[in-house]
Amino acid sequence: MAETLSEQALDLLFRKARSYNGYIDKPVSEDQLRQIWDLMKFGPTSANLFPARIVWCVSQESKDRLSKLVSGNNEEKVRNAPVTAIIGMDMAFYDHAPKLFPVADARSWFVDENGEPNAMAAPTAMRNSSLQGAYLIMAARAVGLDTGPMSGFDNAAVDAAFFAGTTIKSNFISTLGYGDPATIFERLPRPAFEEFTTVA
Ligand SMILES: Cc1cc2nc3c(=O)[nH]c(=O)nc-3n(C[C@H](O)[C@H](O)[C@H](O)COP(=O)(O)O)c2cc1C
């Protein structure tokens, strides 16, 4: 059994994968969204606390609703994509600790003596849901889909429209589909190893 991915798999996940602004007219099934979740859920989060909560906007109604809350030319990207995922984060993620991390009292690490979130809670939600968003992107690529991540939107408005009455807040969104090469420019520069890394 191979111990590393094939060149083709590395191209699919990294070297030839792009962030798409538009997609060809080919639907994405709920089964594919489930495949994405069933891969991304294995990506590590601190104390296995899984803060990410995903809303898959599949219906035209939900995509239109979301598209009105994004900035500039992100609007048509959301409206026209087969799916747009809202990667949210449960700010009270620690309430699930007894189930997700039963080996220790992980809830107590994130709440103060009054049961309110402490200073570690919000950064932990942001850090780990961002990681999970990255796992979502890589999982989508692994099952043959393309993505278009975006942070250009009104977070408070998206929270009100999709997460009202919950402890969930939006982190970023990503379109999903079969990328249309006509909608992207040439790859932007990527720094060399020596440029942005140090071996200490
Ligand atoms: C968290 C995040 C937020 C982004 N926000 C936007 C955005 O609001 N609008 C947009 O057009 N592209 C956005 N992008 C896309 C990036 O510009 C793109 O991923 C980057 O230039 C690399 O492009 P490539 O994957 O095609 O090489 C975002 C990407 C990420 C990961």
The ligand as an SDF file (V2000), in Angstrom:
LIG
                    3D

 31 33  0  0  0  0  0  0  0  0999 V2000
  -10.8450   32.9390    4.3500 C   0  0  0  0  0  0  0  0  0  0  0  0
  -10.8560   33.4130    2.9220 C   0  0  0  0  0  0  0  0  0  0  0  0
  -11.5710   34.5290    2.5860 C   0  0  0  0  0  0  0  0  0  0  0  0
  -11.6440   34.9640    1.2610 C   0  0  0  0  0  0  0  0  0  0  0  0
  -12.4600   36.0320    0.9380 N   0  0  0  0  0  0  0  0  0  0  0  0
  -12.6750   36.3150   -0.3570 C   0  0  0  0  0  0  0  0  0  0  0  0
  -13.6580   37.2750   -0.7270 C   0  0  0  0  0  0  0  0  0  0  0  0
  -14.3550   37.8510    0.1100 O   0  0  0  0  0  0  0  0  0  0  0  0
  -13.8500   37.5360   -2.0530 N   0  0  0  0  0  0  0  0  0  0  0  0
  -13.1170   36.8850   -3.0130 C   0  0  0  0  0  0  0  0  0  0  0  0
  -13.3330   37.1460   -4.1890 O   0  0  0  0  0  0  0  0  0  0  0  0
  -12.1800   35.9430   -2.6930 N   0  0  0  0  0  0  0  0  0  0  0  0
  -11.9400   35.6430   -1.3980 C   0  0  0  0  0  0  0  0  0  0  0  0
  -11.0330   34.6820   -1.0600 N   0  0  0  0  0  0  0  0  0  0  0  0
  -10.3070   33.9530   -2.1360 C   0  0  0  0  0  0  0  0  0  0  0  0
   -8.8060   34.2100   -2.1110 C   0  0  0  0  0  0  0  0  0  0  0  0
   -8.5120   35.4540   -2.6830 O   0  0  0  0  0  0  0  0  0  0  0  0
   -8.1240   33.0630   -2.8710 C   0  0  0  0  0  0  0  0  0  0  0  0
   -8.3680   31.8620   -2.1680 O   0  0  0  0  0  0  0  0  0  0  0  0
   -6.6140   33.2750   -3.0160 C   0  0  0  0  0  0  0  0  0  0  0  0
   -6.3270   34.3880   -3.8080 O   0  0  0  0  0  0  0  0  0  0  0  0
   -5.9370   32.0440   -3.6140 C   0  0  0  0  0  0  0  0  0  0  0  0
   -6.4760   31.7430   -4.8640 O   0  0  0  0  0  0  0  0  0  0  0  0
   -6.1990   30.3160   -5.5280 P   0  0  0  0  0  0  0  0  0  0  0  0
   -6.7240   29.2830   -4.5720 O   0  0  0  0  0  0  0  0  0  0  0  0
   -6.9910   30.3070   -6.8060 O   0  0  0  0  0  0  0  0  0  0  0  0
   -4.7480   30.1830   -5.7590 O   0  0  0  0  0  0  0  0  0  0  0  0
  -10.9190   34.2660    0.2570 C   0  0  0  0  0  0  0  0  0  0  0  0
  -10.1770   33.1190    0.6200 C   0  0  0  0  0  0  0  0  0  0  0  0
  -10.1460   32.6880    1.9210 C   0  0  0  0  0  0  0  0  0  0  0  0
   -9.3670   31.4350    2.2570 C   0  0  0  0  0  0  0  0  0  0  0  0
  1  2  1  0
  2  3  1  0
  2 30  2  0
  3  4  2  0
  4  5  1  0
  4 28  1  0
  5  6  2  0
  6  7  1  0
  6 13  1  0
  7  8  2  0
  7  9  1  0
  9 10  1  0
 10 11  2  0
 10 12  1  0
 12 13  2  0
 13 14  1  0
 14 15  1  0
 14 28  1  0
 15 16  1  0
 16 17  1  0
 16 18  1  0
 18 19  1  0
 18 20  1  0
 20 21  1  0
 20 22  1  0
 22 23  1  0
 23 24  1  0
 24 25  2  0
 24 26  1  0
 24 27  1  0
 28 29  2  0
 29 30  1  0
 30 31  1  0
M  END
$$$$
